[in-house]
C-alpha cells in the first residue's frame, strides 16, 4: 500500500466521520432549535426518526466495515429524497440545500472509502 493510498483512505474516513456527525447535528439543531414541533414529545419522536437510523451505523462505521458504509449509502438515498423535497418547499430552500449538501458529501465519501479500502486490501 502506497503512502498516497493511505492518505486517500484516511481522508475519506475523516470525511465520512465528520459528515455523519454534521448530519446528526443538523437534524438535532433542526428539531430542537430551528424548527421545533409544538409538542415536546413530537420533537423527540421526529428527532428519533431522523437521527436513530444514522446513529445505528456509527459502531460499524467506527470499525471501518465496508458493508456498513454501503448500507449507509442506501439509507442516505431516503434522506436525499426528503432533502430535495424540503429544498423545493417555500421557505425551506436554504435548509434543504444544506441538507442536500451534507447527504451528498456523506454519500460520496462513504463510496470513496469503500473503493479505496478495497484497493488497499488487494495490495
VOPA-626269 format. One record per residue: x, z, y of N, C-alpha, C in turn. Coordinates in steps of 0.02 Angstrom, whole numbers. Each point is the difference from the previous one (the first is absolute). Example, Ala and Ser with C-alpha at 12.3 -4.5 7.8 and 13.67 -1.06 7.14 Angstrom:
BEGIN
+--------+--------+--------+--------+--------+--------+--------+--------+--------+
|     nu |     nw |     nv |    cau |    caw |    cav |     cu |     cw |     cv |
+--------+--------+--------+--------+--------+--------+--------+--------+--------+
|    660 |    390 |   -284 |    -45 |      0 |     59 |     45 |      0 |     60 |
|    -18 |    -36 |     53 |     42 |      3 |     59 |    -39 |     37 |     55 |
+--------+--------+--------+--------+--------+--------+--------+--------+--------+
REM end
This chain:
BEGIN
+--------+--------+--------+--------+--------+--------+--------+--------+--------+
|     nu |     nw |     nv |    cau |    caw |    cav |     cu |     cw |     cv |
+--------+--------+--------+--------+--------+--------+--------+--------+--------+
|     42 |      0 |    -58 |    -42 |      0 |     58 |     45 |      0 |     62 |
|    -13 |    -47 |     44 |     41 |     -7 |     60 |    -22 |     50 |     53 |
|     43 |      8 |     49 |    -17 |     47 |     55 |    -58 |    -28 |     42 |
|     -6 |    -66 |      2 |    -56 |    -30 |     38 |    -66 |     15 |    -34 |
|     -2 |     -5 |    -66 |    -63 |     13 |    -36 |    -18 |     74 |      3 |
|     51 |     43 |      0 |    -13 |     72 |      7 |    -30 |     14 |     69 |
|     28 |    -31 |     51 |    -26 |     10 |     67 |    -71 |    -27 |      8 |
|    -14 |    -57 |    -31 |    -68 |    -27 |      3 |    -49 |     45 |    -36 |
|     19 |     26 |    -56 |    -43 |     44 |    -39 |    -14 |     65 |     38 |
|     52 |     28 |     30 |     -9 |     61 |     39 |    -43 |    -12 |     61 |
|      9 |    -57 |     32 |    -41 |    -16 |     59 |    -73 |     -9 |    -18 |
|    -13 |    -33 |    -57 |    -69 |     -8 |    -22 |    -31 |     67 |    -18 |
|     39 |     43 |    -31 |    -25 |     67 |    -18 |    -17 |     41 |     62 |
|     43 |     -2 |     49 |    -13 |     36 |     62 |    -62 |    -28 |     34 |
|     -6 |    -66 |     -1 |    -59 |    -32 |     30 |    -64 |     19 |    -36 |
|      2 |      2 |    -66 |    -60 |     19 |    -39 |    -19 |     72 |     17 |
|     47 |     45 |     -3 |    -16 |     70 |     12 |    -24 |     12 |     72 |
|     33 |    -31 |     48 |    -20 |     11 |     70 |    -68 |    -32 |     15 |
|    -13 |    -59 |    -26 |    -64 |    -32 |     14 |    -57 |     34 |    -37 |
|     13 |     27 |    -60 |    -51 |     38 |    -36 |    -17 |     64 |     39 |
|     51 |     34 |     24 |    -11 |     60 |     40 |    -37 |    -17 |     65 |
|     19 |    -56 |     31 |    -33 |    -20 |     63 |    -73 |    -17 |    -11 |
|    -16 |    -32 |    -56 |    -70 |    -16 |    -15 |    -41 |     63 |    -13 |
|     29 |     48 |    -35 |    -34 |     64 |    -13 |    -10 |     37 |     66 |
|     50 |      1 |     43 |     -7 |     33 |     65 |    -51 |    -36 |     44 |
|     -1 |    -66 |     -3 |    -49 |    -38 |     40 |    -71 |     19 |    -20 |
|    -15 |      1 |    -65 |    -67 |     18 |    -22 |    -16 |     73 |     16 |
|     49 |     44 |     -3 |    -12 |     69 |     18 |    -16 |      7 |     74 |
|     39 |    -33 |     42 |    -13 |      2 |     72 |    -67 |    -31 |     16 |
|    -16 |    -56 |    -33 |    -62 |    -34 |     14 |    -60 |     44 |    -17 |
|      1 |     32 |    -57 |    -58 |     39 |    -23 |     -8 |     67 |     35 |
|     55 |     29 |     24 |     -6 |     67 |     30 |      6 |      2 |     76 |
|     33 |    -50 |     30 |     10 |      4 |     72 |    -27 |    -61 |     38 |
|     14 |    -59 |    -23 |    -17 |    -60 |     38 |    -74 |    -19 |     -6 |
|    -27 |      7 |    -60 |    -70 |    -19 |    -11 |    -32 |     46 |    -51 |
|     -5 |     65 |     17 |    -26 |     47 |    -50 |    -75 |     -9 |    -11 |
|    -22 |     13 |    -61 |    -71 |     -2 |    -16 |    -34 |     61 |     31 |
|    -65 |     -5 |      9 |    -36 |     54 |     34 |     -1 |     64 |    -41 |
|     -6 |     -5 |    -65 |      0 |     60 |    -43 |     70 |      9 |    -29 |
|     23 |     62 |     -1 |     68 |     13 |    -23 |     10 |    -16 |    -74 |
|    -51 |     11 |    -41 |      8 |    -16 |    -71 |      5 |    -76 |    -10 |
|    -28 |    -39 |     44 |      6 |    -73 |     -4 |     71 |    -23 |     16 |
|     32 |     36 |     46 |     70 |    -16 |     17 |     44 |      5 |    -63 |
|     -9 |     56 |    -35 |     40 |     12 |    -60 |    -16 |    -50 |    -55 |
|    -63 |    -18 |     -6 |    -20 |    -48 |    -51 |     30 |    -69 |     15 |
|     -7 |    -22 |     62 |     29 |    -65 |     18 |     76 |      0 |     -6 |
|     31 |     55 |     21 |     72 |      5 |     -6 |     21 |     -3 |    -73 |
|    -36 |     35 |    -43 |     16 |     -1 |    -72 |     -8 |    -69 |    -30 |
|    -52 |    -35 |     19 |    -10 |    -68 |    -26 |     56 |    -46 |     20 |
|     25 |      8 |     61 |     52 |    -45 |     24 |     71 |     21 |    -19 |
|     13 |     65 |     -4 |     69 |     23 |     -8 |     18 |     18 |    -72 |
|    -47 |     28 |    -37 |     16 |     23 |    -68 |     25 |    -57 |    -45 |
|    -29 |    -61 |      3 |     28 |    -53 |    -42 |     73 |    -17 |     18 |
|     17 |      4 |     64 |     69 |    -12 |     20 |     46 |     56 |    -24 |
|    -24 |     61 |      5 |     41 |     57 |    -21 |      8 |      2 |    -76 |
|    -48 |    -29 |    -35 |      6 |      0 |    -73 |     60 |    -40 |    -24 |
|     21 |    -49 |     39 |     57 |    -41 |    -18 |     67 |     33 |     20 |
|     -2 |     50 |     41 |     62 |     30 |     27 |     49 |     25 |    -53 |
|    -22 |     37 |    -51 |     49 |     22 |    -50 |     36 |    -57 |    -36 |
|    -37 |    -51 |    -18 |     31 |    -57 |    -35 |     44 |    -41 |     47 |
|    -20 |     -5 |     63 |     40 |    -35 |     50 |     66 |     37 |     10 |
|     -3 |     66 |      3 |     60 |     40 |      9 |     47 |     -5 |    -61 |
|    -28 |    -14 |    -59 |     40 |     -9 |    -60 |     26 |    -71 |     -7 |
|    -16 |    -43 |     47 |     22 |    -70 |      2 |    -26 |    -41 |    -59 |
|    -61 |     11 |    -19 |    -29 |    -38 |    -55 |    -30 |    -66 |     26 |
|     26 |    -56 |    -24 |    -23 |    -65 |     25 |    -74 |    -13 |    -14 |
|    -25 |     24 |    -56 |    -70 |    -11 |    -17 |    -46 |     35 |     50 |
|     19 |     59 |     24 |    -39 |     35 |     50 |      0 |    -38 |     66 |
|     56 |    -30 |     17 |      3 |    -41 |     60 |    -47 |    -60 |     -6 |
|     -3 |    -30 |    -58 |    -44 |    -57 |    -10 |    -73 |     21 |      5 |
|    -18 |     56 |    -30 |    -69 |     23 |      5 |    -18 |     21 |     71 |
|     48 |     27 |     35 |    -11 |     17 |     70 |    -17 |    -64 |     39 |
|     34 |    -54 |    -15 |    -15 |    -63 |     34 |    -71 |    -24 |    -14 |
|    -23 |      9 |    -62 |    -69 |    -19 |    -16 |    -50 |     42 |     40 |
|     12 |     64 |      4 |    -44 |     45 |     37 |      3 |    -16 |     75 |
|     58 |    -17 |     24 |      8 |    -16 |     71 |    -42 |    -60 |     22 |
|    -16 |    -44 |    -47 |    -42 |    -57 |     18 |    -69 |     23 |     25 |
|    -26 |     54 |    -30 |    -64 |     28 |     24 |      8 |     29 |     70 |
|     55 |     34 |     12 |     13 |     27 |     67 |      8 |    -56 |     51 |
|     32 |    -54 |    -21 |     10 |    -57 |     44 |    -67 |    -32 |     20 |
|    -45 |     -7 |    -49 |    -66 |    -29 |     14 |    -38 |     43 |     51 |
|      0 |     65 |    -11 |    -36 |     44 |     48 |     34 |      0 |     68 |
|     67 |     -8 |      1 |     35 |     -2 |     64 |    -18 |    -64 |     38 |
|     -4 |    -56 |    -35 |    -20 |    -62 |     33 |    -71 |      5 |     26 |
|    -44 |     30 |    -38 |    -69 |      9 |     22 |     -4 |     45 |     61 |
|     39 |     54 |      1 |      0 |     43 |     59 |     33 |    -33 |     60 |
|     47 |    -45 |    -13 |     31 |    -37 |     55 |    -50 |    -47 |     34 |
|    -48 |    -24 |    -38 |    -51 |    -45 |     27 |    -59 |     37 |     31 |
|     -1 |     66 |     -7 |    -53 |     41 |     29 |     13 |     10 |     74 |
|    -50 |    -12 |     43 |     11 |     12 |     71 |     18 |     73 |     15 |
|     51 |      9 |     39 |     23 |     67 |     18 |     51 |     29 |    -47 |
|     14 |    -32 |    -55 |     49 |     26 |    -48 |     56 |    -49 |    -13 |
|      9 |    -49 |     44 |     49 |    -51 |    -13 |     71 |     29 |     -4 |
|     18 |     42 |     47 |     68 |     28 |      1 |     14 |     42 |    -63 |
|    -47 |     43 |    -18 |     11 |     41 |    -60 |      1 |    -44 |    -63 |
|    -40 |    -54 |      0 |      1 |    -46 |    -56 |     66 |    -37 |     -6 |
|     28 |    -19 |     56 |     65 |    -34 |      0 |     54 |     47 |    -26 |
|     -2 |     62 |     21 |     49 |     49 |    -24 |     -7 |      9 |    -76 |
|    -61 |      6 |    -22 |    -13 |     10 |    -72 |     22 |    -61 |    -41 |
|    -14 |    -60 |     25 |     21 |    -61 |    -34 |     76 |     -2 |     -3 |
|     33 |     16 |     55 |     73 |      0 |      2 |     31 |     48 |    -50 |
|    -29 |     60 |     -5 |     25 |     49 |    -48 |    -11 |    -23 |    -72 |
|    -58 |    -30 |    -13 |    -14 |    -25 |    -68 |     48 |    -57 |    -19 |
|     11 |    -46 |     46 |     46 |    -56 |    -13 |     71 |     25 |    -11 |
|     21 |     48 |     40 |     68 |     27 |     -7 |      9 |     34 |    -67 |
|    -49 |     41 |    -19 |      6 |     36 |    -64 |     -4 |    -49 |    -58 |
|    -45 |    -48 |      2 |     -6 |    -49 |    -53 |     64 |    -40 |     -9 |
|     27 |    -25 |     55 |     60 |    -42 |     -3 |     60 |     40 |    -24 |
|      9 |     60 |     26 |     58 |     39 |    -21 |     -6 |     23 |    -73 |
|    -60 |     14 |    -24 |     -8 |     18 |    -70 |     15 |    -60 |    -45 |
|    -22 |    -59 |     19 |     14 |    -59 |    -41 |     75 |    -15 |      0 |
|     32 |      6 |     57 |     73 |    -11 |      3 |     37 |     52 |    -41 |
|    -23 |     62 |      1 |     32 |     51 |    -40 |     -4 |    -17 |    -74 |
|    -59 |    -23 |    -23 |     -8 |    -20 |    -70 |     49 |    -56 |    -18 |
|      4 |    -49 |     43 |     42 |    -58 |    -14 |     74 |     19 |     -2 |
|     22 |     37 |     50 |     70 |     17 |      3 |     20 |     52 |    -52 |
|    -45 |     42 |    -20 |     15 |     48 |    -54 |      6 |    -37 |    -67 |
|    -42 |    -50 |    -11 |      4 |    -40 |    -61 |     67 |    -37 |     -3 |
|     20 |    -27 |     56 |     65 |    -35 |      2 |     58 |     48 |    -12 |
|     -6 |     60 |     28 |     54 |     49 |     -9 |      5 |     22 |    -73 |
|    -56 |      4 |    -34 |      2 |     20 |    -71 |     27 |    -55 |    -45 |
|     -6 |    -63 |     22 |     25 |    -55 |    -41 |     75 |     -4 |      1 |
|     30 |     21 |     55 |     74 |     -5 |      6 |     34 |     62 |    -23 |
+--------+--------+--------+--------+--------+--------+--------+--------+--------+
REM end
